[in-house]
Amino acid sequence: MLTFERNGRLWLEIGREPYCRKDGSTTELIVWACRCASDGCSESVEVKTPTAGYESSKSFGAKHCEAHKLSPDQVNDRFKAAVKARRAAK
C-alpha cells in the first residue's frame, strides 16, 4: 500500500480498480483516501488517480467529504468576496 503527502495531508492507498479509456485500452487507477478537512468530521475523502504520475494529479486538491463540499454558488460567492476585498485593500 502506498502513502502520499501533499500540502500537509496524508493520503493512503485503499485499493485499485480497472479503468477503460475512451480509446478502449485498459489501465488501472489507484483509489486514495484522506480525512475530511472540516473540524470534527470523521468522514473520508476519496480520489482516484492513474498509477503512473499520480504525484502530479490535481485530484489531491480535494479536501472535503460530500457533506462538506461547497456548492458552485458558494464557491462563486466566496470568489466574488475575495476579489472585492482585494480591490478594497488597494
C-alpha angles and dihedrals in degrees: 000000000000129000124197132186122208125168092348094307122117116220120196125203107239098175150321131248137188119254130195115213123217090258090057097252118129131229139161129257127206115227112214132190134198133166119269112262093226113108113258095008115131096187121110132232116225127201134173126220137174115263092237116065096000089148091075097045117129088213090086088071089079110110109164138059120239092270093055102039115118118242117240089255091053091049090050092048092051091048092051091048091051092050090048092050092048091052092047091051093057 
